[in-house]
Amino acid sequence: MLNPKENEKLIDDYDYLSNAASARDCTGLIPFLPRSEEELEAYNDVYQFEPPVISAKKSKSDREQ
């Protein structure tokens, strides 16, 4: 079990993943699938709905190989 300080840091680290005020925030922002990468980026400029890309940490077994 994490101590309160470690738990708070863990929660704070994941807060940026969703800047939505609710589960339905900006519903209807994208009425159709984007037809290009540029269109997808334009939607993301209006409202950042995609989580950032996070590289996976290597497990201990991966580092030993």
Phi and psi restraints in degrees (range 20) as a CNS / XPLOR table:
assign (resid 1 and name C) (resid 2 and name N)
       (resid 2 and name CA) (resid 2 and name C) 1.0 -79.9 20.0 2
assign (resid 2 and name N) (resid 2 and name CA)
       (resid 2 and name C) (resid 3 and name N) 1.0 146.4 20.0 2
assign (resid 2 and name C) (resid 3 and name N)
       (resid 3 and name CA) (resid 3 and name C) 1.0 -75.0 20.0 2
assign (resid 3 and name N) (resid 3 and name CA)
       (resid 3 and name C) (resid 4 and name N) 1.0 163.7 20.0 2
assign (resid 3 and name C) (resid 4 and name N)
       (resid 4 and name CA) (resid 4 and name C) 1.0 -55.6 20.0 2
assign (resid 4 and name N) (resid 4 and name CA)
       (resid 4 and name C) (resid 5 and name N) 1.0 -38.3 20.0 2
assign (resid 4 and name C) (resid 5 and name N)
       (resid 5 and name CA) (resid 5 and name C) 1.0 -65.7 20.0 2
assign (resid 5 and name N) (resid 5 and name CA)
       (resid 5 and name C) (resid 6 and name N) 1.0 -44.2 20.0 2
assign (resid 5 and name C) (resid 6 and name N)
       (resid 6 and name CA) (resid 6 and name C) 1.0 -65.4 20.0 2
assign (resid 6 and name N) (resid 6 and name CA)
       (resid 6 and name C) (resid 7 and name N) 1.0 -39.5 20.0 2
assign (resid 6 and name C) (resid 7 and name N)
       (resid 7 and name CA) (resid 7 and name C) 1.0 -64.3 20.0 2
assign (resid 7 and name N) (resid 7 and name CA)
       (resid 7 and name C) (resid 8 and name N) 1.0 -42.1 20.0 2
assign (resid 7 and name C) (resid 8 and name N)
       (resid 8 and name CA) (resid 8 and name C) 1.0 -63.0 20.0 2
assign (resid 8 and name N) (resid 8 and name CA)
       (resid 8 and name C) (resid 9 and name N) 1.0 -42.7 20.0 2
assign (resid 8 and name C) (resid 9 and name N)
       (resid 9 and name CA) (resid 9 and name C) 1.0 -62.9 20.0 2
assign (resid 9 and name N) (resid 9 and name CA)
       (resid 9 and name C) (resid 10 and name N) 1.0 -42.5 20.0 2
assign (resid 9 and name C) (resid 10 and name N)
       (resid 10 and name CA) (resid 10 and name C) 1.0 -59.9 20.0 2
assign (resid 10 and name N) (resid 10 and name CA)
       (resid 10 and name C) (resid 11 and name N) 1.0 -45.1 20.0 2
assign (resid 10 and name C) (resid 11 and name N)
       (resid 11 and name CA) (resid 11 and name C) 1.0 -63.8 20.0 2
assign (resid 11 and name N) (resid 11 and name CA)
       (resid 11 and name C) (resid 12 and name N) 1.0 -45.4 20.0 2
assign (resid 11 and name C) (resid 12 and name N)
       (resid 12 and name CA) (resid 12 and name C) 1.0 -61.9 20.0 2
assign (resid 12 and name N) (resid 12 and name CA)
       (resid 12 and name C) (resid 13 and name N) 1.0 -36.3 20.0 2
assign (resid 12 and name C) (resid 13 and name N)
       (resid 13 and name CA) (resid 13 and name C) 1.0 -63.1 20.0 2
assign (resid 13 and name N) (resid 13 and name CA)
       (resid 13 and name C) (resid 14 and name N) 1.0 -29.1 20.0 2
assign (resid 13 and name C) (resid 14 and name N)
       (resid 14 and name CA) (resid 14 and name C) 1.0 -97.2 20.0 2
assign (resid 14 and name N) (resid 14 and name CA)
       (resid 14 and name C) (resid 15 and name N) 1.0 -5.3 20.0 2
assign (resid 14 and name C) (resid 15 and name N)
       (resid 15 and name CA) (resid 15 and name C) 1.0 -60.8 20.0 2
assign (resid 15 and name N) (resid 15 and name CA)
       (resid 15 and name C) (resid 16 and name N) 1.0 -32.9 20.0 2
assign (resid 15 and name C) (resid 16 and name N)
       (resid 16 and name CA) (resid 16 and name C) 1.0 -71.2 20.0 2
assign (resid 16 and name N) (resid 16 and name CA)
       (resid 16 and name C) (resid 17 and name N) 1.0 -14.2 20.0 2
assign (resid 16 and name C) (resid 17 and name N)
       (resid 17 and name CA) (resid 17 and name C) 1.0 -66.5 20.0 2
assign (resid 17 and name N) (resid 17 and name CA)
       (resid 17 and name C) (resid 18 and name N) 1.0 -27.0 20.0 2
assign (resid 17 and name C) (resid 18 and name N)
       (resid 18 and name CA) (resid 18 and name C) 1.0 -138.9 20.0 2
assign (resid 18 and name N) (resid 18 and name CA)
       (resid 18 and name C) (resid 19 and name N) 1.0 110.0 20.0 2
assign (resid 18 and name C) (resid 19 and name N)
       (resid 19 and name CA) (resid 19 and name C) 1.0 -96.2 20.0 2
assign (resid 19 and name N) (resid 19 and name CA)
       (resid 19 and name C) (resid 20 and name N) 1.0 22.0 20.0 2
assign (resid 19 and name C) (resid 20 and name N)
       (resid 20 and name CA) (resid 20 and name C) 1.0 -81.1 20.0 2
assign (resid 20 and name N) (resid 20 and name CA)
       (resid 20 and name C) (resid 21 and name N) 1.0 144.2 20.0 2
assign (resid 20 and name C) (resid 21 and name N)
       (resid 21 and name CA) (resid 21 and name C) 1.0 -80.8 20.0 2
assign (resid 21 and name N) (resid 21 and name CA)
       (resid 21 and name C) (resid 22 and name N) 1.0 -22.6 20.0 2
assign (resid 21 and name C) (resid 22 and name N)
       (resid 22 and name CA) (resid 22 and name C) 1.0 -155.0 20.0 2
assign (resid 22 and name N) (resid 22 and name CA)
       (resid 22 and name C) (resid 23 and name N) 1.0 174.1 20.0 2
assign (resid 22 and name C) (resid 23 and name N)
       (resid 23 and name CA) (resid 23 and name C) 1.0 -66.4 20.0 2
assign (resid 23 and name N) (resid 23 and name CA)
       (resid 23 and name C) (resid 24 and name N) 1.0 -22.4 20.0 2
assign (resid 23 and name C) (resid 24 and name N)
       (resid 24 and name CA) (resid 24 and name C) 1.0 -108.7 20.0 2
assign (resid 24 and name N) (resid 24 and name CA)
       (resid 24 and name C) (resid 25 and name N) 1.0 16.0 20.0 2
assign (resid 24 and name C) (resid 25 and name N)
       (resid 25 and name CA) (resid 25 and name C) 1.0 -61.3 20.0 2
assign (resid 25 and name N) (resid 25 and name CA)
       (resid 25 and name C) (resid 26 and name N) 1.0 131.0 20.0 2
assign (resid 25 and name C) (resid 26 and name N)
       (resid 26 and name CA) (resid 26 and name C) 1.0 62.0 20.0 2
assign (resid 26 and name N) (resid 26 and name CA)
       (resid 26 and name C) (resid 27 and name N) 1.0 32.5 20.0 2
assign (resid 26 and name C) (resid 27 and name N)
       (resid 27 and name CA) (resid 27 and name C) 1.0 -59.8 20.0 2
assign (resid 27 and name N) (resid 27 and name CA)
       (resid 27 and name C) (resid 28 and name N) 1.0 133.4 20.0 2
assign (resid 27 and name C) (resid 28 and name N)
       (resid 28 and name CA) (resid 28 and name C) 1.0 88.5 20.0 2
assign (resid 28 and name N) (resid 28 and name CA)
       (resid 28 and name C) (resid 29 and name N) 1.0 4.2 20.0 2
assign (resid 28 and name C) (resid 29 and name N)
       (resid 29 and name CA) (resid 29 and name C) 1.0 -60.3 20.0 2
assign (resid 29 and name N) (resid 29 and name CA)
       (resid 29 and name C) (resid 30 and name N) 1.0 -41.1 20.0 2
assign (resid 29 and name C) (resid 30 and name N)
       (resid 30 and name CA) (resid 30 and name C) 1.0 -114.7 20.0 2
assign (resid 30 and name N) (resid 30 and name CA)
       (resid 30 and name C) (resid 31 and name N) 1.0 95.7 20.0 2
assign (resid 30 and name C) (resid 31 and name N)
       (resid 31 and name CA) (resid 31 and name C) 1.0 -71.4 20.0 2
assign (resid 31 and name N) (resid 31 and name CA)
       (resid 31 and name C) (resid 32 and name N) 1.0 -24.9 20.0 2
assign (resid 31 and name C) (resid 32 and name N)
       (resid 32 and name CA) (resid 32 and name C) 1.0 -137.2 20.0 2
assign (resid 32 and name N) (resid 32 and name CA)
       (resid 32 and name C) (resid 33 and name N) 1.0 158.6 20.0 2
assign (resid 32 and name C) (resid 33 and name N)
       (resid 33 and name CA) (resid 33 and name C) 1.0 -62.1 20.0 2
assign (resid 33 and name N) (resid 33 and name CA)
       (resid 33 and name C) (resid 34 and name N) 1.0 138.1 20.0 2
assign (resid 33 and name C) (resid 34 and name N)
       (resid 34 and name CA) (resid 34 and name C) 1.0 -60.8 20.0 2
assign (resid 34 and name N) (resid 34 and name CA)
       (resid 34 and name C) (resid 35 and name N) 1.0 140.5 20.0 2
assign (resid 34 and name C) (resid 35 and name N)
       (resid 35 and name CA) (resid 35 and name C) 1.0 -90.7 20.0 2
assign (resid 35 and name N) (resid 35 and name CA)
       (resid 35 and name C) (resid 36 and name N) 1.0 -9.9 20.0 2
assign (resid 35 and name C) (resid 36 and name N)
       (resid 36 and name CA) (resid 36 and name C) 1.0 -151.6 20.0 2
assign (resid 36 and name N) (resid 36 and name CA)
       (resid 36 and name C) (resid 37 and name N) 1.0 166.9 20.0 2
assign (resid 36 and name C) (resid 37 and name N)
       (resid 37 and name CA) (resid 37 and name C) 1.0 -64.3 20.0 2
assign (resid 37 and name N) (resid 37 and name CA)
       (resid 37 and name C) (resid 38 and name N) 1.0 -36.0 20.0 2
assign (resid 37 and name C) (resid 38 and name N)
       (resid 38 and name CA) (resid 38 and name C) 1.0 -63.8 20.0 2
assign (resid 38 and name N) (resid 38 and name CA)
       (resid 38 and name C) (resid 39 and name N) 1.0 -41.5 20.0 2
assign (resid 38 and name C) (resid 39 and name N)
       (resid 39 and name CA) (resid 39 and name C) 1.0 -64.9 20.0 2
assign (resid 39 and name N) (resid 39 and name CA)
       (resid 39 and name C) (resid 40 and name N) 1.0 -40.7 20.0 2
assign (resid 39 and name C) (resid 40 and name N)
       (resid 40 and name CA) (resid 40 and name C) 1.0 -62.5 20.0 2
assign (resid 40 and name N) (resid 40 and name CA)
       (resid 40 and name C) (resid 41 and name N) 1.0 -42.9 20.0 2
assign (resid 40 and name C) (resid 41 and name N)
       (resid 41 and name CA) (resid 41 and name C) 1.0 -63.8 20.0 2
assign (resid 41 and name N) (resid 41 and name CA)
       (resid 41 and name C) (resid 42 and name N) 1.0 -37.4 20.0 2
assign (resid 41 and name C) (resid 42 and name N)
       (resid 42 and name CA) (resid 42 and name C) 1.0 -63.5 20.0 2
assign (resid 42 and name N) (resid 42 and name CA)
       (resid 42 and name C) (resid 43 and name N) 1.0 -42.8 20.0 2
assign (resid 42 and name C) (resid 43 and name N)
       (resid 43 and name CA) (resid 43 and name C) 1.0 -61.3 20.0 2
assign (resid 43 and name N) (resid 43 and name CA)
       (resid 43 and name C) (resid 44 and name N) 1.0 -41.6 20.0 2
assign (resid 43 and name C) (resid 44 and name N)
       (resid 44 and name CA) (resid 44 and name C) 1.0 -68.0 20.0 2
assign (resid 44 and name N) (resid 44 and name CA)
       (resid 44 and name C) (resid 45 and name N) 1.0 -28.2 20.0 2
assign (resid 44 and name C) (resid 45 and name N)
       (resid 45 and name CA) (resid 45 and name C) 1.0 -67.0 20.0 2
assign (resid 45 and name N) (resid 45 and name CA)
       (resid 45 and name C) (resid 46 and name N) 1.0 -36.5 20.0 2
assign (resid 45 and name C) (resid 46 and name N)
       (resid 46 and name CA) (resid 46 and name C) 1.0 -70.4 20.0 2
assign (resid 46 and name N) (resid 46 and name CA)
       (resid 46 and name C) (resid 47 and name N) 1.0 -44.4 20.0 2
assign (resid 46 and name C) (resid 47 and name N)
       (resid 47 and name CA) (resid 47 and name C) 1.0 -152.6 20.0 2
assign (resid 47 and name N) (resid 47 and name CA)
       (resid 47 and name C) (resid 48 and name N) 1.0 119.4 20.0 2
assign (resid 47 and name C) (resid 48 and name N)
       (resid 48 and name CA) (resid 48 and name C) 1.0 -75.6 20.0 2
assign (resid 48 and name N) (resid 48 and name CA)
       (resid 48 and name C) (resid 49 and name N) 1.0 97.2 20.0 2
assign (resid 48 and name C) (resid 49 and name N)
       (resid 49 and name CA) (resid 49 and name C) 1.0 -103.2 20.0 2
assign (resid 49 and name N) (resid 49 and name CA)
       (resid 49 and name C) (resid 50 and name N) 1.0 -18.4 20.0 2
assign (resid 49 and name C) (resid 50 and name N)
       (resid 50 and name CA) (resid 50 and name C) 1.0 -88.2 20.0 2
assign (resid 50 and name N) (resid 50 and name CA)
       (resid 50 and name C) (resid 51 and name N) 1.0 135.7 20.0 2
assign (resid 50 and name C) (resid 51 and name N)
       (resid 51 and name CA) (resid 51 and name C) 1.0 -69.5 20.0 2
assign (resid 51 and name N) (resid 51 and name CA)
       (resid 51 and name C) (resid 52 and name N) 1.0 150.3 20.0 2
assign (resid 51 and name C) (resid 52 and name N)
       (resid 52 and name CA) (resid 52 and name C) 1.0 -66.9 20.0 2
assign (resid 52 and name N) (resid 52 and name CA)
       (resid 52 and name C) (resid 53 and name N) 1.0 155.5 20.0 2
assign (resid 52 and name C) (resid 53 and name N)
       (resid 53 and name CA) (resid 53 and name C) 1.0 -78.2 20.0 2
assign (resid 53 and name N) (resid 53 and name CA)
       (resid 53 and name C) (resid 54 and name N) 1.0 127.9 20.0 2
assign (resid 53 and name C) (resid 54 and name N)
       (resid 54 and name CA) (resid 54 and name C) 1.0 -120.1 20.0 2
assign (resid 54 and name N) (resid 54 and name CA)
       (resid 54 and name C) (resid 55 and name N) 1.0 127.8 20.0 2
assign (resid 54 and name C) (resid 55 and name N)
       (resid 55 and name CA) (resid 55 and name C) 1.0 -75.1 20.0 2
assign (resid 55 and name N) (resid 55 and name CA)
       (resid 55 and name C) (resid 56 and name N) 1.0 140.8 20.0 2
assign (resid 55 and name C) (resid 56 and name N)
       (resid 56 and name CA) (resid 56 and name C) 1.0 -74.2 20.0 2
assign (resid 56 and name N) (resid 56 and name CA)
       (resid 56 and name C) (resid 57 and name N) 1.0 141.4 20.0 2
assign (resid 56 and name C) (resid 57 and name N)
       (resid 57 and name CA) (resid 57 and name C) 1.0 -77.4 20.0 2
assign (resid 57 and name N) (resid 57 and name CA)
       (resid 57 and name C) (resid 58 and name N) 1.0 141.8 20.0 2
assign (resid 57 and name C) (resid 58 and name N)
       (resid 58 and name CA) (resid 58 and name C) 1.0 -76.1 20.0 2
assign (resid 58 and name N) (resid 58 and name CA)
       (resid 58 and name C) (resid 59 and name N) 1.0 137.8 20.0 2
assign (resid 58 and name C) (resid 59 and name N)
       (resid 59 and name CA) (resid 59 and name C) 1.0 -77.1 20.0 2
assign (resid 59 and name N) (resid 59 and name CA)
       (resid 59 and name C) (resid 60 and name N) 1.0 166.8 20.0 2
assign (resid 59 and name C) (resid 60 and name N)
       (resid 60 and name CA) (resid 60 and name C) 1.0 -59.0 20.0 2
assign (resid 60 and name N) (resid 60 and name CA)
       (resid 60 and name C) (resid 61 and name N) 1.0 -40.1 20.0 2
assign (resid 60 and name C) (resid 61 and name N)
       (resid 61 and name CA) (resid 61 and name C) 1.0 -66.4 20.0 2
assign (resid 61 and name N) (resid 61 and name CA)
       (resid 61 and name C) (resid 62 and name N) 1.0 -33.0 20.0 2
assign (resid 61 and name C) (resid 62 and name N)
       (resid 62 and name CA) (resid 62 and name C) 1.0 -68.2 20.0 2
assign (resid 62 and name N) (resid 62 and name CA)
       (resid 62 and name C) (resid 63 and name N) 1.0 -37.4 20.0 2
assign (resid 62 and name C) (resid 63 and name N)
       (resid 63 and name CA) (resid 63 and name C) 1.0 -70.7 20.0 2
assign (resid 63 and name N) (resid 63 and name CA)
       (resid 63 and name C) (resid 64 and name N) 1.0 -29.1 20.0 2
assign (resid 63 and name C) (resid 64 and name N)
       (resid 64 and name CA) (resid 64 and name C) 1.0 -76.5 20.0 2
assign (resid 64 and name N) (resid 64 and name CA)
       (resid 64 and name C) (resid 65 and name N) 1.0 -17.8 20.0 2
